[in-house]
Amino acid sequence: MSDTSQQPVFSIEKLYVKDLSLEVPNAPQIFLERENPQINVQLRTESNAVDEGIFEVALTVTVTAQLPEDKTVFLVEVAQAGIFQIRNVPVEDLEPITMIGCANILFPYAREAVSDAVSRAGFQPVILAPVNFEALFQQNREQAAQQSGTDVPIQ
C-alpha cells in the first residue's frame, strides 16, 4: 500500500478580491480631454502563511492613467487574492510556487477586475498584456542578490 500522505499537494481553496480602489480625481472635466493618456502598470505579489500548509497570496495591480501635464485621468488598484493549500514541497520551492504559480492563477482575475473598474468609471477598458511572472521572479531575485552583495564570484 503506497503512502500518499507525503505527496506534494497544491490546491486553490478560495479566490477573492481583497481590495479594490478607483479614483477619478479630475472628474468631470477630465471627460472633456481629447488626448490619450499614458498608462502605467505596477505589479506586486505578496505571500503570507495563514496556517500550516495554507497560504494567502495577493497580486496587487496598480494602473495609473495620466495626461502629459501630469494630470491624473484615473487610478485603479486591485488586490486579487487567493488562499492556496501547498503541502509536502521543499521549503526552497515555496517562494517560486507562490510568486510564479499562484500569481499566474490570480492574474486573469485581477486583469478582469481592472478592466471592469475602468469601464464602470466611464473610460475605455484597460486590457492588461500577459505577464511572465517567472521572468519577473528571476529579475527580482537578481536585484535582491546585487543589493545584498551575495553574488557568487566567478573564478
C-alpha positions as MATLAB code, in Angstrom:
seq = 'MSDTSQQPVFSIEKLYVKDLSLEVPNAPQIFLERENPQINVQLRTESNAVDEGIFEVALTVTVTAQLPEDKTVFLVEVAQAGIFQIRNVPVEDLEPITMIGCANILFPYAREAVSDAVSRAGFQPVILAPVNFEALFQQNREQAAQQSGTDVPIQ';
ca = [
       0.000    0.000    0.000;
       1.528    3.348   -1.015;
       1.799    6.223    1.417;
       0.139    9.263   -0.208;
       0.485   11.451    2.896;
       3.875   12.715    1.659;
       2.764   13.503   -1.904;
       3.036   17.186   -2.841;
      -0.312   18.983   -2.579;
      -1.357   22.153   -4.377;
      -4.951   23.298   -4.419;
      -6.912   26.510   -4.719;
      -9.111   26.950   -1.670;
     -10.578   30.383   -2.434;
     -10.110   33.279   -4.890;
     -11.360   36.761   -3.992;
     -10.883   40.492   -4.440;
      -9.164   41.625   -1.245;
      -9.109   45.320   -2.105;
     -10.397   47.479   -4.946;
      -9.824   51.204   -5.267;
     -10.761   53.556   -8.089;
     -10.092   57.276   -8.258;
     -11.054   59.807  -10.940;
      -9.683   62.932   -9.233;
     -10.297   65.376  -12.077;
     -13.882   64.417  -12.937;
     -15.957   65.717  -14.603;
     -13.521   67.973  -16.518;
     -11.282   65.012  -17.403;
     -14.032   63.604  -19.633;
     -13.665   66.637  -21.903;
      -9.988   65.877  -22.621;
      -9.212   64.586  -26.114;
      -5.623   63.445  -25.551;
      -4.807   59.792  -24.976;
      -3.392   59.214  -21.501;
      -0.126   57.469  -20.710;
      -0.852   54.177  -18.912;
       1.491   52.976  -16.159;
       1.097   49.471  -14.679;
       2.751   48.232  -11.496;
       2.575   44.691  -10.097;
       3.343   43.408   -6.617;
       2.927   39.881   -5.249;
       2.871   39.048   -1.543;
       2.562   35.721    0.225;
       1.687   35.029    3.854;
       1.323   31.762    5.726;
      -2.192   31.551    7.165;
      -1.896   28.125    8.749;
       0.295   25.082    8.319;
       0.341   24.399    4.575;
      -2.163   27.214    3.881;
      -1.008   30.427    2.218;
      -2.680   33.649    1.190;
      -1.171   35.113   -1.970;
      -2.181   38.608   -3.106;
      -1.387   40.075   -6.501;
      -1.761   43.854   -6.453;
      -2.126   45.608   -9.798;
      -1.983   49.405   -9.889;
      -2.903   51.162  -13.127;
      -2.457   54.917  -13.455;
      -3.538   56.919  -16.492;
      -2.033   60.387  -16.831;
      -2.059   63.150  -19.384;
       1.260   64.735  -20.426;
       0.897   67.644  -17.978;
       0.789   65.166  -15.044;
      -2.969   65.380  -14.769;
      -4.310   62.058  -13.459;
      -7.138   60.647  -15.548;
      -7.769   57.665  -13.280;
      -6.030   55.408  -10.823;
      -7.237   51.877  -10.128;
      -5.703   49.396   -7.724;
      -6.856   45.808   -7.360;
      -5.545   43.311   -4.822;
      -6.663   39.935   -6.160;
      -6.020   37.265   -3.567;
      -6.280   33.566   -3.129;
      -5.947   31.006   -0.408;
      -3.843   28.067   -1.544;
      -3.054   24.771    0.094;
       0.599   23.919   -0.510;
       1.951   20.916    1.357;
       4.858   18.496    1.197;
       7.078   20.636   -1.003;
      10.655   21.634   -0.193;
      10.938   24.997    1.569;
      13.067   26.389   -1.261;
      10.191   25.694   -3.699;
       7.543   27.638   -1.731;
       8.584   31.075   -2.948;
       8.601   30.139   -6.665;
       5.245   28.366   -6.265;
       3.595   31.385   -4.634;
       5.303   34.126   -6.655;
       5.041   32.410  -10.053;
       2.391   29.685   -9.942;
      -0.134   31.428   -7.722;
       0.437   34.805   -9.413;
      -0.294   33.183  -12.787;
      -3.595   31.892  -11.393;
      -4.562   35.266   -9.894;
      -3.594   37.479  -12.848;
      -6.613   36.815  -15.128;
      -8.967   37.710  -12.274;
      -7.041   40.907  -11.481;
      -6.977   41.750  -15.185;
     -10.768   41.425  -15.392;
     -11.296   43.495  -12.223;
      -9.106   46.320  -13.577;
     -10.875   46.329  -16.936;
     -14.319   46.287  -15.304;
     -13.489   49.089  -12.842;
     -12.076   51.342  -15.579;
     -15.152   50.712  -17.781;
     -17.519   51.486  -14.904;
     -15.642   54.752  -14.356;
     -16.625   55.783  -17.891;
     -13.368   55.093  -19.734;
     -12.324   52.629  -22.394;
     -11.368   49.345  -20.703;
      -7.693   48.747  -19.992;
      -6.725   45.268  -21.159;
      -3.504   44.275  -19.428;
      -0.981   42.360  -21.501;
       0.063   38.895  -20.303;
       2.825   38.877  -17.692;
       5.762   36.484  -17.451;
       5.866   36.019  -13.676;
       8.804   33.629  -13.937;
      10.945   36.313  -15.596;
       9.824   38.896  -13.014;
      10.683   36.493  -10.196;
      14.165   35.882  -11.608;
      14.711   39.611  -12.159;
      13.665   40.406   -8.557;
      15.971   37.679   -7.224;
      18.914   39.044   -9.209;
      18.239   42.595   -7.999;
      17.991   41.410   -4.380;
      21.257   39.477   -4.726;
      23.042   42.514   -6.182;
      21.734   44.826   -3.452;
      22.747   42.465   -0.658;
      26.116   41.746   -2.244;
      25.621   37.969   -2.293;
      26.776   37.470   -5.851;
      28.959   34.427   -6.202;
      32.348   35.476   -7.619;
      33.314   33.878  -10.916;
      36.632   32.019  -10.679;
];
